[in-house]
Amino acid sequence: MQHAAHTALGRELHNSSDTCLHGRWLLLLRVGWVVVAMLALGLFVASIPLYDAHLHLLCAGAAAACTTSGQLTPGDVRRLHELGLSRDFYATYTIVLVSLSALGYWLVAAFLFWRKSDDRVALLATVSLVTFPMVFNPGIHTLPSPWWSLANGLSFLGSLCLVLFFYVFPSGHFVPSFTRWVTVVALLYWGLVYFFPVSSFNPFSRSQVLNVLTYLGLLGGIIIVQIYRYRQVSSPAQRQQTRWVVYGMSMGVGGYLALFTLALFVPSLFSTGSLASLIKLAAIYGLALLIPFSLGLAILRSRLWDIDLLINRTLVYGTLTAILALVYVGLVIGLQALLSSIISHGSGVAIVFSTLATAALCQPFRHRIQQVIDRRFYRHKYNATQMLAAFSTTLRHEVELDQLREALLAVVQETMQPAHVSLWVRPTAHVFEANASFLAKE
């Protein structure tokens, strides 16, 4: 075991040194990053007045086009007025959310650049983060043609760097080695999509099937490569890095998909201009910030080992929230139907009773869910906790030294699983003092 640990540590240190940049290349890349960051920031700020004017215009096209552009229809304006809000509020609200999201990405990118700009993996991540607001900001499309072309070029650079980052993360190398050819595919795909979107020689514009298959192939390759790395070649620290990134991506993308699915099944609830649509917009941009923050923690290797506790708490409280929401809705609907024929204020009584019942069920449900998740996903930790709790009970009630010795050896063997266990007991005048030494498992 010690030999394996030293080998993993040596491989990790070797990989870290391999990803370091030196000399002229480092200076050139740092200057290039500063130029890209200043261009991205400048274009974003320049687009704000144009985007504000764009959001004030009413959309007269199809519903799908209006949703993509962010513009309001007359019906959307009417729903805003019902809430006591105006088009000015909607435009300002949207721009503030977009700007705060972009600021989060830029702050993480700047901090990574300041701390680890000599690491090529971190540098790839910072380029992706600093250009990410360009890719997903509708306001960029309101820029005049020359500036829009420059913003399009930055979006291309960010998309390319993001794909390459996930193919080399966390070691900085293409593993397996043949995955380096994905660079050619990504260059070809993103180059044609961004610079020649409607050209006749662009096969992706002529065939939607080819476009979707190539896009899904790039994303699917990332998933396969990361699984292979995690299971076969990653060190313990690298696995924790991967788990942080997967956690952030899962929460950000998963939250967006959950909101999208909910809006798909209940479109009337999330109509543009409604209160639910405004909350949904804030939730989407808030969830998107989980991606840069988790990525920054993974690259900086800060609090890597907290991810297990965070995943555990997310599973517990996410499941608890979903179950309590279903219980609450079920109780409200059921009690309203039951009491409507008995009393005139059945709706209010049903809501009060459902709220009290849900609050009373919160703690029992949480403890039960915690036990199920620990038993299912953290079996070794769960078994060790159960054994230590049982041993604590034994210590309080057992007075026979031989029985305590056997119980102690059994607990150590089961929880720590050492290669050898030795126990030396030295008697004193009134008590026995035990000094146990455990040899590390080889």
C-alpha positions as CSV (number, residue, x, y, z in Angstrom):
1,M,0.0,0.0,0.0
2,Q,2.8,2.4,0.9
3,H,4.6,1.6,-2.4
4,A,1.3,2.3,-4.3
5,A,0.8,5.6,-2.5
6,H,4.4,6.7,-3.3
7,T,3.9,5.7,-6.9
8,A,0.7,7.7,-7.2
9,L,2.3,10.7,-5.5
10,G,5.3,10.5,-7.8
11,R,3.1,10.2,-10.9
12,E,1.0,13.2,-9.7
13,L,4.1,15.4,-9.2
14,H,5.5,14.3,-12.5
15,N,2.2,15.2,-14.3
16,S,2.1,18.6,-12.5
17,S,5.7,19.4,-13.7
18,D,4.7,18.3,-17.2
19,T,1.9,20.8,-17.4
20,C,4.0,23.8,-16.4
21,L,4.9,26.4,-19.0
22,H,8.2,28.3,-19.1
23,G,10.1,31.0,-20.9
24,R,8.8,32.8,-24.0
25,W,5.8,30.5,-24.4
26,L,4.6,31.4,-21.0
27,L,5.0,35.2,-21.6
28,L,3.4,34.9,-25.0
29,L,0.4,33.0,-23.7
30,R,-0.1,35.4,-20.8
31,V,-0.1,38.4,-23.1
32,G,-2.5,36.6,-25.4
33,W,-4.8,35.8,-22.5
34,V,-4.8,39.5,-21.4
35,V,-5.7,40.6,-24.9
36,V,-8.5,38.0,-25.2
37,A,-9.9,39.0,-21.7
38,M,-9.9,42.7,-22.5
39,L,-11.6,42.1,-25.9
40,A,-14.2,39.9,-24.3
41,L,-14.9,42.5,-21.5
42,G,-14.9,45.4,-23.9
43,L,-17.3,43.8,-26.4
44,F,-19.6,42.6,-23.6
45,V,-19.8,46.1,-22.1
46,A,-20.3,47.7,-25.6
47,S,-23.3,45.3,-26.2
48,I,-25.2,46.4,-23.1
49,P,-26.8,49.6,-24.5
50,L,-27.7,47.8,-27.8
51,Y,-29.1,44.8,-25.9
52,D,-31.2,47.1,-23.7
53,A,-32.7,48.8,-26.8
54,H,-33.3,45.4,-28.3
55,L,-35.2,44.2,-25.2
56,H,-37.4,47.2,-25.3
57,L,-38.7,46.4,-28.8
58,L,-41.8,44.2,-29.1
59,C,-41.4,40.9,-31.0
60,A,-43.8,40.4,-33.9
61,G,-42.4,37.0,-35.1
62,A,-43.0,33.4,-34.1
63,A,-43.1,32.4,-30.4
64,A,-39.9,30.4,-30.7
65,A,-38.0,33.3,-32.3
66,C,-39.3,35.7,-29.5
67,T,-38.1,33.3,-26.8
68,T,-34.6,33.0,-28.5
69,S,-34.3,36.8,-28.9
70,G,-35.6,37.6,-25.4
71,Q,-38.0,40.2,-26.8
72,L,-41.5,40.5,-25.4
73,T,-44.8,40.0,-27.2
74,P,-47.9,42.2,-26.4
75,G,-49.2,39.3,-24.3
76,D,-45.9,39.2,-22.3
77,V,-46.1,43.0,-21.7
78,R,-49.7,42.5,-20.4
79,R,-48.6,39.9,-17.9
80,L,-45.8,42.2,-16.7
81,H,-48.3,45.0,-16.2
82,E,-50.5,42.6,-14.1
83,L,-47.5,42.2,-11.8
84,G,-47.0,46.0,-11.7
85,L,-43.8,45.8,-13.8
86,S,-42.8,47.5,-17.0
87,R,-40.6,46.8,-20.1
88,D,-37.9,48.9,-18.5
89,F,-37.9,46.6,-15.5
90,Y,-37.7,43.5,-17.7
91,A,-34.8,44.9,-19.7
92,T,-32.9,45.9,-16.7
93,Y,-33.6,42.7,-14.9
94,T,-32.4,40.6,-17.8
95,I,-29.2,42.6,-18.3
96,V,-28.4,42.6,-14.5
97,L,-28.7,38.7,-14.5
98,V,-26.5,38.3,-17.6
99,S,-23.9,40.7,-16.2
100,L,-23.7,39.1,-12.8
101,S,-23.3,35.7,-14.4
102,A,-20.6,37.0,-16.7
103,L,-18.9,38.7,-13.7
104,G,-18.8,35.3,-11.8
105,Y,-17.1,33.6,-14.7
106,W,-14.6,36.5,-15.2
107,L,-13.7,36.6,-11.5
108,V,-12.9,32.9,-11.4
109,A,-10.9,33.1,-14.6
110,A,-8.9,36.1,-13.3
111,F,-8.2,34.3,-10.0
112,L,-7.0,31.2,-11.8
113,F,-4.9,33.2,-14.1
114,W,-3.3,35.0,-11.2
115,R,-2.6,31.8,-9.2
116,K,-1.9,29.2,-12.0
117,S,-1.3,30.9,-15.3
118,D,1.9,28.8,-15.7
119,D,-0.2,25.6,-15.9
120,R,-1.5,24.8,-19.4
121,V,-4.6,23.0,-18.0
122,A,-5.5,26.1,-15.9
123,L,-4.8,28.4,-18.8
124,L,-7.2,26.4,-21.1
125,A,-9.8,26.7,-18.4
126,T,-9.3,30.5,-18.0
127,V,-9.7,31.1,-21.7
128,S,-12.9,29.0,-21.7
129,L,-14.3,30.9,-18.7
130,V,-13.4,34.4,-19.9
131,T,-15.1,33.8,-23.3
132,F,-18.1,31.7,-22.0
133,P,-20.3,34.9,-21.5
134,M,-19.7,35.6,-25.2
135,V,-21.0,32.2,-26.3
136,F,-24.3,32.4,-24.3
137,N,-25.0,36.1,-24.3
138,P,-27.8,37.1,-26.7
139,G,-26.7,40.7,-26.5
140,I,-23.6,40.0,-28.5
141,H,-25.7,39.5,-31.6
142,T,-26.8,43.1,-31.4
143,L,-23.3,44.4,-32.1
144,P,-22.5,45.9,-35.5
145,S,-21.1,43.5,-38.1
146,P,-17.3,44.1,-37.6
147,W,-17.5,43.9,-33.8
148,W,-19.9,40.9,-34.0
149,S,-17.4,39.1,-36.2
150,L,-14.7,39.7,-33.5
151,A,-17.1,38.4,-30.8
152,N,-17.8,35.4,-33.0
153,G,-14.1,34.7,-33.2
154,L,-13.8,34.8,-29.4
155,S,-16.7,32.5,-29.1
156,F,-15.0,30.0,-31.4
157,L,-11.8,30.2,-29.3
158,G,-13.8,29.6,-26.1
159,S,-15.7,26.6,-27.5
160,L,-12.5,25.0,-28.8
161,C,-10.6,25.5,-25.6
162,L,-13.5,24.2,-23.5
163,V,-13.6,20.9,-25.5
164,L,-9.9,20.5,-25.3
165,F,-9.9,21.2,-21.6
166,F,-12.2,18.4,-20.8
167,Y,-10.2,16.0,-23.0
168,V,-7.0,16.7,-21.1
169,F,-8.3,17.4,-17.6
170,P,-7.0,16.8,-15.0
171,S,-3.5,15.6,-16.0
172,G,-2.9,17.9,-19.0
173,H,-2.4,14.9,-21.4
174,F,-4.5,13.2,-24.0
175,V,-5.4,9.8,-22.4
176,P,-5.7,7.5,-24.4
177,S,-3.2,9.1,-26.7
178,F,-5.3,8.7,-29.9
179,T,-7.8,11.2,-28.4
180,R,-5.5,14.0,-29.5
181,W,-7.2,13.7,-32.9
182,V,-10.2,15.3,-31.4
183,T,-8.4,18.6,-31.8
184,V,-8.7,18.3,-35.6
185,V,-12.4,17.3,-35.4
186,A,-13.1,20.2,-33.0
187,L,-11.2,22.7,-35.1
188,L,-13.1,21.6,-38.2
189,Y,-16.5,21.5,-36.6
190,W,-16.4,24.8,-34.6
191,G,-14.6,26.6,-37.5
192,L,-17.3,25.8,-40.0
193,V,-20.1,26.4,-37.5
194,Y,-18.9,29.8,-36.4
195,F,-17.3,31.2,-39.5
196,F,-19.2,29.5,-42.4
197,P,-22.6,28.7,-40.9
198,V,-24.6,28.8,-44.2
199,S,-21.9,28.2,-46.8
200,S,-22.5,25.5,-49.4
201,F,-19.2,23.7,-48.5
202,N,-20.2,23.4,-44.9
203,P,-21.6,19.8,-44.5
204,F,-22.9,20.6,-41.0
205,S,-25.3,23.3,-42.4
206,R,-26.5,21.0,-45.2
207,S,-27.1,18.0,-43.0
208,Q,-28.7,18.6,-39.6
209,V,-28.2,14.9,-38.8
210,L,-24.4,15.2,-39.3
211,N,-24.3,18.4,-37.2
212,V,-26.1,16.7,-34.3
213,L,-24.1,13.5,-34.5
214,T,-20.8,15.4,-34.5
215,Y,-21.8,17.6,-31.6
216,L,-23.0,14.6,-29.6
217,G,-19.9,12.7,-30.5
218,L,-17.7,15.5,-29.1
219,L,-19.7,15.6,-25.9
220,G,-20.0,11.8,-25.6
221,G,-16.2,11.5,-26.1
222,I,-15.7,13.8,-23.1
223,I,-17.8,11.6,-20.9
224,I,-16.1,8.3,-22.1
225,V,-12.6,9.8,-21.7
226,Q,-13.4,11.1,-18.2
227,I,-14.8,7.8,-17.1
228,Y,-11.8,5.9,-18.4
229,R,-9.4,8.4,-16.7
230,Y,-11.3,8.1,-13.4
231,R,-11.3,4.3,-13.4
232,Q,-7.9,3.5,-14.9
233,V,-5.2,6.3,-14.6
234,S,-6.3,9.0,-12.2
235,S,-4.6,9.4,-8.8
236,P,-6.8,9.9,-5.7
237,A,-6.3,13.7,-5.9
238,Q,-7.2,13.7,-9.6
239,R,-10.3,11.7,-8.9
240,Q,-11.4,14.3,-6.4
241,Q,-10.8,17.0,-9.0
242,T,-12.9,15.1,-11.5
243,R,-15.7,14.7,-8.9
244,W,-15.7,18.5,-8.3
245,V,-16.1,19.3,-12.0
246,V,-18.7,16.6,-12.5
247,Y,-20.6,17.9,-9.5
248,G,-20.7,21.5,-10.8
249,M,-21.6,20.4,-14.3
250,S,-24.3,18.1,-13.1
251,M,-25.9,20.7,-10.8
252,G,-25.7,23.4,-13.4
253,V,-26.8,21.5,-16.5
254,G,-29.1,19.2,-14.5
255,G,-30.9,22.2,-12.9
256,Y,-31.4,23.8,-16.3
257,L,-32.8,20.6,-17.8
258,A,-35.1,20.2,-14.8
259,L,-36.5,23.7,-15.3
260,F,-36.7,23.2,-19.1
261,T,-38.7,19.9,-18.6
262,L,-41.0,21.6,-16.1
263,A,-41.6,24.5,-18.5
264,L,-42.3,21.9,-21.3
265,F,-45.0,20.2,-19.3
266,V,-46.5,23.3,-17.7
267,P,-45.9,26.0,-20.4
268,S,-48.7,28.3,-19.1
269,L,-46.9,28.6,-15.8
270,F,-43.6,29.8,-17.3
271,S,-45.1,32.2,-19.9
272,T,-42.7,35.1,-20.6
273,G,-43.5,38.0,-18.4
274,S,-45.0,35.9,-15.6
275,L,-43.5,35.8,-12.1
276,A,-42.5,32.1,-12.6
277,S,-40.6,33.0,-15.8
278,L,-38.7,35.7,-14.0
279,I,-37.7,33.3,-11.2
280,K,-36.8,30.7,-13.7
281,L,-34.4,33.1,-15.5
282,A,-32.7,34.0,-12.2
283,A,-32.4,30.3,-11.3
284,I,-30.8,29.4,-14.7
285,Y,-28.1,32.1,-14.4
286,G,-27.6,31.2,-10.7
287,L,-27.1,27.5,-11.6
288,A,-24.7,28.4,-14.4
289,L,-22.4,29.9,-11.8
290,L,-21.8,26.5,-10.2
291,I,-19.8,25.5,-13.2
292,P,-16.9,28.0,-12.9
293,F,-16.8,27.8,-9.1
294,S,-16.5,24.0,-9.0
295,L,-14.0,24.1,-11.9
296,G,-11.9,26.7,-10.0
297,L,-11.9,24.6,-6.8
298,A,-10.8,21.5,-8.8
299,I,-7.9,23.3,-10.5
300,L,-6.7,25.1,-7.4
301,R,-7.1,21.8,-5.5
302,S,-8.8,23.7,-2.7
303,R,-11.0,21.7,-0.3
304,L,-10.9,18.8,-2.7
305,W,-12.0,16.3,-0.1
306,D,-15.1,18.2,0.9
307,I,-16.8,17.0,-2.3
308,D,-17.9,13.8,-0.6
309,L,-19.8,15.6,2.1
310,L,-21.2,18.1,-0.4
311,I,-22.5,15.3,-2.7
312,N,-24.0,13.5,0.3
313,R,-25.8,16.6,1.5
314,T,-27.0,17.4,-2.0
315,L,-28.5,13.9,-2.4
316,V,-30.1,14.0,1.0
317,Y,-31.7,17.5,0.8
318,G,-32.5,17.3,-2.9
319,T,-34.4,14.1,-2.3
320,L,-36.0,15.5,0.9
321,T,-37.1,18.6,-1.0
322,A,-38.7,16.6,-3.8
323,I,-40.5,14.3,-1.5
324,L,-41.8,17.0,0.8
325,A,-43.0,19.0,-2.3
326,L,-44.9,16.0,-3.5
327,V,-46.4,15.4,-0.1
328,Y,-47.4,19.0,0.3
329,V,-49.0,19.3,-3.1
330,G,-50.8,15.9,-2.6
331,L,-52.1,17.0,0.8
332,V,-53.3,20.4,-0.4
333,I,-55.2,18.8,-3.4
334,G,-56.6,16.0,-1.4
335,L,-57.8,18.1,1.6
336,Q,-59.3,20.7,-0.6
337,A,-61.3,18.1,-2.4
338,L,-62.3,16.6,1.0
339,L,-63.2,19.8,2.8
340,S,-64.8,21.8,0.0
341,S,-68.1,20.1,0.6
342,I,-68.0,20.4,4.4
343,I,-66.8,24.0,5.1
344,S,-66.7,27.1,3.1
345,H,-63.0,27.9,3.8
346,G,-61.7,24.5,3.0
347,S,-58.9,25.9,0.8
348,G,-57.3,27.9,3.7
349,V,-57.6,25.0,6.2
350,A,-56.1,22.6,3.7
351,I,-53.1,24.8,3.2
352,V,-52.5,25.4,6.9
353,F,-52.8,21.7,7.7
354,S,-50.6,20.6,4.8
355,T,-47.9,23.1,5.9
356,L,-47.9,21.9,9.5
357,A,-47.9,18.2,8.4
358,T,-45.0,18.8,6.0
359,A,-43.0,20.6,8.7
360,A,-43.6,17.7,11.1
361,L,-42.5,15.2,8.5
362,C,-39.2,17.0,7.7
363,Q,-36.9,15.6,10.3
364,P,-38.1,12.0,10.2
365,F,-37.9,12.0,6.4
366,R,-34.4,13.5,6.6
367,H,-33.0,10.9,9.0
368,R,-34.5,8.1,6.9
369,I,-33.2,9.4,3.6
370,Q,-29.8,9.9,5.2
371,Q,-29.7,6.3,6.3
372,V,-30.8,5.0,2.9
373,I,-28.2,7.1,1.0
374,D,-25.4,6.2,3.4
375,R,-26.3,2.5,3.1
376,R,-26.6,2.6,-0.7
377,F,-23.7,5.0,-1.7
378,Y,-21.4,5.1,1.3
379,R,-21.5,1.5,2.4
380,H,-18.0,1.3,3.9
381,K,-18.4,4.5,5.9
382,Y,-21.9,3.4,7.0
383,N,-20.6,0.1,8.2
384,A,-17.7,1.7,10.0
385,T,-20.0,4.2,11.7
386,Q,-22.3,1.4,12.8
387,M,-19.5,-0.6,14.3
388,L,-18.0,2.3,16.2
389,A,-21.4,3.1,17.6
390,A,-21.8,-0.5,18.7
391,F,-18.3,-0.5,20.2
392,S,-19.1,2.7,22.2
393,T,-22.1,0.8,23.7
394,T,-19.8,-2.1,24.6
395,L,-17.4,0.2,26.3
396,R,-20.1,1.6,28.6
397,H,-21.4,-1.8,29.7
398,E,-18.5,-4.3,29.4
399,V,-16.1,-4.8,32.3
400,E,-14.2,-7.9,31.3
401,L,-10.8,-7.1,29.8
402,D,-10.7,-10.1,27.5
403,Q,-14.1,-9.2,26.0
404,L,-13.0,-5.6,25.5
405,R,-9.8,-6.7,23.9
406,E,-11.6,-8.9,21.4
407,A,-14.1,-6.2,20.6
408,L,-11.4,-3.6,20.1
409,L,-9.4,-5.9,17.8
410,A,-12.6,-6.7,15.8
411,V,-13.5,-3.1,15.3
412,V,-10.0,-2.1,14.2
413,Q,-9.8,-5.1,11.8
414,E,-13.2,-4.3,10.3
415,T,-12.9,-0.5,10.0
416,M,-9.2,0.0,9.2
417,Q,-8.4,-3.4,7.7
418,P,-4.7,-3.4,8.7
419,A,-2.3,-6.2,7.7
420,H,-1.4,-6.9,11.3
421,V,-2.8,-5.8,14.7
422,S,-1.0,-6.0,18.0
423,L,-2.3,-4.9,21.4
424,W,-0.1,-4.4,24.4
425,V,-1.8,-3.9,27.8
426,R,0.2,-2.6,30.8
427,P,-1.4,-2.9,34.2
428,T,-1.2,0.0,36.7
429,A,-2.2,0.4,40.3
430,H,-5.9,1.0,39.7
431,V,-6.5,0.9,35.9
432,F,-5.3,-0.7,32.8
433,E,-3.7,1.6,30.2
434,A,-3.7,0.3,26.7
435,N,-1.3,1.3,24.0
436,A,-2.2,-0.2,20.6
437,S,0.1,0.0,17.6
438,F,-1.3,-0.8,14.2
439,L,0.9,-1.6,11.2
440,A,-0.2,0.0,8.0
441,K,-1.7,-2.4,5.4
442,E,0.8,-3.2,2.8
